[in-house]
Amino acid sequence: MTDNRIRNIVIVGGGTAGWMAAATLARILGRDYASITLIESDDIGIIGVGEATIPQMATFNRMLGIDENEFMRATQGSFKLGIQFVNWGRQGHTYFHPFGKYGVDMQGVSFHAYFLRLHQLGEAPDVDLWSLQAMAARSNKFMRAIDAGRSPLSDIAYAFHFDAGLYARFLRSYAEARGVVRCEGKIVDVKLRGEDGFVQSVVMENGSEVEGDLFVDCSGFRGLIIEQALQAGFTDWSQYLPCDRAIAVPCASVETWTPYTRSTAHKAGWQWRIPLQHRTGNGHVFCSEFMSDDEATAILLANLDGAPLAEPRTVPFRTGHRNQFWVKNCVAMGLAGGFIEPLESTAIWLIQSGLSRFLTMFPDKQFNQADIDRYNRIMATDYEEIRDFIILHYHATEREDSPFWEHCRNMAIPERLAEKMRVFRSHGRAFRENEELFNDTSWFAVMHGQLLQPQGFDPVAEVMSLEETRSRLAHIREAIANSADYMPSHRDFIRENCAA
Ligand SMILES: Cc1cc2nc3c(=O)[nH]c(=O)nc-3n(C[C@H](O)[C@H](O)[C@H](O)COP(=O)(O)OP(=O)(O)OC[C@H]3O[C@@H](n4cnc5c(N)ncnc54)[C@H](O)[C@@H]3O)c2cc1C
């Protein structure tokens, strides 16, 4: 019998995507299945942004068997309970998109339905009161869940902020300890096999060639193999998500480490603020059609908590994805595969899901086209569903103070999102479709937070009397307030558990 097993895997790129791929393949396949080589160029370096995550990252750490405190120490990490959105729905307005759920669903009816009933009576102005994550974030508190029976403290959803450069280094030592071989140098050419156009090897600047059965392209936006050699093509979404540049700058850390990412909308985009132990990461994402680099830099620098620690850096990007993520014997991960702007910190998750979906379709040397087609279809759906959620933030706004916001309010949006907004506007109902990343709580948080006004509430909420609804919601609110009070400050929690 012919041996069709993949014996030789070459990963091109040593940014977050490359080292996540290396660590995952080394962990799952073990040392003896195939040799794994990772090529990266110190001259080119990594993109070095991408420092906020979503709770699914904990699953990735667990899959690798990584100790969370060790990971936090190594990456100067902090914890994240959600995102605070400032000036998005309208200027001066703030809302919080928390991880986890609001309240509890009761009698088979979603919590949102009961909340909206009281909200529309003017009795429940602030939905944050029913989210432990939002209330803890408000007072800069954090702890991991404990075994506390039915208390909200038994279920605390969180993610991480970390230093992207340190994260790549951390995963590198993990992967090298499991047999991955790192090769430093610049790739100058990609050789394709004459008979079928599969990738045969990559050619290094010193003339040497690295051959492989399978190539994982993690070379960043350039898509060295997937695009430059295999011409996968690109689906461009700039008509829906017009921001195309970011200016990034770290600044000195402040006394309070907020356990959340802040996203502040400006005239033609928005600014992120990500607190780490040793510094705060900041960046201004904007649309070059409506703002120059100079103006974007000035706005960013005028809105920092502390002194800048480096020169501001410009990062141009294009929103969309390769028409095919996997072509022949090359699969693209990370920025080489696609990018949706960083508003909801989804890019690292897309690497994670790309890797786990790829492992469920792991090829042999025959590279069955049906497997490849399925992978490409599923990944495209992942990207599209996230895209729609991000568009919502821009489109559902009352802002009309700049040409950029006028454009976003009036632009055409995908029909699936338009339907979600119509459904919400009628009775305030929000759903997770199929297996999409963002659940009903996230859709509700952002639609409500962006000031979309439902005409009524879900009629099924009347399965409970008004008196009982008031009393149960008051009870939940109290349990959440008490739980938030009980939690230590974010800074103390880090000091005691995972100070770098
Ligand atoms: C402005 C911005 C903000 C972001 N914020 C977030 C966030 O908050 N959360 C999140 O999840 N994601 C975020 N992302 C996305 C995140 O940064 C990326 O998904 C992540 O860093 C992965 O990057 P990468 O490894 O694909 O690419 P890169 O970091 O660019 O790595 C590319 C690698 O390829 C190598 N390489 C390239 N060409 C060659 C060559 N010719 N020879 C040899 N080696 C080569 C480079 O040396 C490098 O090692 C953000 C992205 C941007 C642009």
The ligand as a Gaussian input file, in Angstrom:
#p B3LYP/6-31G(d) Opt

LIG

0 1
 C       -4.972000      47.035000      13.709000
 C       -5.166000      45.623000      14.119000
 C       -5.626000      45.327000      15.388000
 C       -5.870000      44.000000      15.758000
 N       -6.394000      43.715000      16.981000
 C       -6.759000      42.435000      17.277000
 C       -7.338000      42.100000      18.518000
 O       -7.514000      42.935000      19.397000
 N       -7.705000      40.830000      18.715000
 C       -7.500000      39.859000      17.788000
 O       -7.908000      38.712000      18.002000
 N       -6.870000      40.132000      16.647000
 C       -6.515000      41.386000      16.360000
 N       -5.879000      41.666000      15.188000
 C       -5.478000      40.565000      14.316000
 C       -4.195000      39.934000      14.839000
 O       -3.190000      40.908000      14.944000
 C       -3.739000      38.840000      13.910000
 O       -4.795000      37.959000      13.662000
 C       -2.628000      38.047000      14.526000
 O       -1.619000      38.861000      15.006000
 C       -2.068000      37.069000      13.529000
 O       -1.187000      37.679000      12.634000
 P       -0.399000      36.729000      11.657000
 O        0.396000      35.772000      12.451000
 O       -1.381000      36.179000      10.681000
 O        0.521000      37.729000      10.836000
 P        1.902000      38.482000      11.224000
 O        1.995000      38.818000      12.662000
 O        2.026000      39.573000      10.242000
 O        3.018000      37.402000      10.936000
 C        3.497000      37.134000       9.646000
 C        4.735000      36.274000       9.736000
 O        5.140000      35.890000       8.436000
 C        6.523000      36.116000       8.303000
 N        6.824000      36.366000       6.896000
 C        6.143000      37.124000       6.035000
 N        6.769000      37.138000       4.816000
 C        7.840000      36.335000       4.936000
 C        8.881000      35.949000       4.052000
 N        8.960000      36.398000       2.797000
 N        9.841000      35.122000       4.520000
 C        9.805000      34.658000       5.797000
 N        8.839000      35.002000       6.673000
 C        7.884000      35.831000       6.247000
 C        6.805000      37.322000       9.195000
 O        8.158000      37.412000       9.535000
 C        5.922000      36.985000      10.394000
 O        6.614000      36.095000      11.236000
 C       -5.604000      42.968000      14.831000
 C       -5.081000      43.272000      13.584000
 C       -4.875000      44.586000      13.209000
 C       -4.349000      44.880000      11.846000

